[in-house]
Amino acid sequence: MLTICYDPYSGTLGRFTRAEIFDLVADAGYEGINIPVNSGFLGELSTAEIDDAVSLAEKHNLVAPTIGFGNHILTTPARQMEALQHYLTLRLLGCG
């Protein structure tokens, strides 16, 4: 069965808080939310910010089938440390 999920990108980031986005997604009847790994959604990418996103997903019974970050950082050698930070974030989210 295909899970219907919402992608919180340009239309909602900066316009609504993370908590409001989760509320809106759940109220709209989505089954999940695709988590963007960026400061617009996860703030400083700290453990507390990530834990908050996980708690909000659990509160609303939403799954997070994808965790996304810009693939351009993977192909740019000068951005190796930034890519590593994203992978560490994914580990904190339990995705690897």
C-alpha positions as CSV (number, residue, x, y, z in Angstrom):
1,M,0.0,0.0,0.0
2,L,1.3,3.5,-0.9
3,T,1.6,5.8,2.0
4,I,0.4,9.4,1.3
5,C,2.9,11.9,2.7
6,Y,3.5,15.6,2.7
7,D,6.7,17.4,1.7
8,P,7.2,20.5,3.8
9,Y,9.3,22.7,1.5
10,S,9.0,26.2,0.0
11,G,5.2,26.5,0.5
12,T,5.3,26.0,4.3
13,L,8.9,26.5,5.6
14,G,9.3,29.9,7.1
15,R,5.5,30.4,6.9
16,F,4.6,28.0,9.6
17,T,6.5,26.6,12.6
18,R,7.5,22.9,12.6
19,A,4.7,22.2,15.1
20,E,2.1,24.0,13.0
21,I,3.3,22.0,9.9
22,F,2.8,18.7,11.7
23,D,-0.7,19.9,12.9
24,L,-1.7,20.9,9.4
25,V,-0.4,17.7,7.8
26,A,-2.2,15.5,10.4
27,D,-5.4,17.6,10.1
28,A,-5.3,17.3,6.3
29,G,-5.4,13.5,6.6
30,Y,-1.9,12.7,5.4
31,E,-0.3,9.4,6.7
32,G,3.2,10.7,6.9
33,I,5.6,13.6,6.5
34,N,8.9,13.6,4.5
35,I,11.5,15.2,6.8
36,P,13.7,17.8,5.1
37,V,17.1,18.0,6.8
38,N,17.7,21.7,6.8
39,S,17.6,24.6,9.2
40,G,14.2,25.8,8.0
41,F,12.7,22.6,9.4
42,L,15.1,21.2,12.0
43,G,16.7,24.5,13.2
44,E,20.3,24.0,14.2
45,L,20.1,20.2,13.6
46,S,20.6,19.6,17.3
47,T,19.5,16.5,19.1
48,A,16.7,18.5,20.8
49,E,15.4,19.8,17.5
50,I,15.5,16.3,16.0
51,D,13.8,14.8,19.1
52,D,11.1,17.4,18.8
53,A,10.4,16.4,15.2
54,V,10.3,12.7,16.2
55,S,7.9,13.6,19.1
56,L,5.6,15.5,16.8
57,A,5.5,12.7,14.3
58,E,4.6,10.2,17.1
59,K,2.0,12.6,18.6
60,H,0.2,12.8,15.2
61,N,0.8,9.1,14.3
62,L,2.7,10.2,11.2
63,V,5.3,8.0,9.6
64,A,8.5,9.6,8.1
65,P,9.3,7.4,5.1
66,T,12.0,9.7,3.7
67,I,14.6,11.9,5.2
68,G,15.8,14.3,2.6
69,F,18.7,16.7,2.1
70,G,20.2,18.3,-1.0
71,N,22.1,15.7,-3.1
72,H,24.4,18.5,-4.3
73,I,26.3,18.3,-1.1
74,L,27.2,14.6,-1.9
75,T,28.9,15.5,-5.1
76,T,30.9,18.5,-4.0
77,P,34.2,17.5,-2.3
78,A,34.4,20.9,-0.5
79,R,31.1,20.2,1.2
80,Q,32.3,16.9,2.8
81,M,31.8,18.1,6.4
82,E,28.3,19.3,5.6
83,A,27.4,16.0,4.1
84,L,28.8,14.2,7.2
85,Q,26.7,16.4,9.5
86,H,23.6,15.3,7.5
87,Y,24.5,11.7,7.9
88,L,25.0,12.1,11.6
89,T,21.6,13.7,11.8
90,L,20.1,10.7,10.0
91,R,21.7,8.4,12.5
92,L,20.1,10.4,15.4
93,L,16.8,10.0,13.7
94,G,17.4,6.3,13.7
95,C,17.6,6.0,9.9
96,G,20.8,4.1,9.5
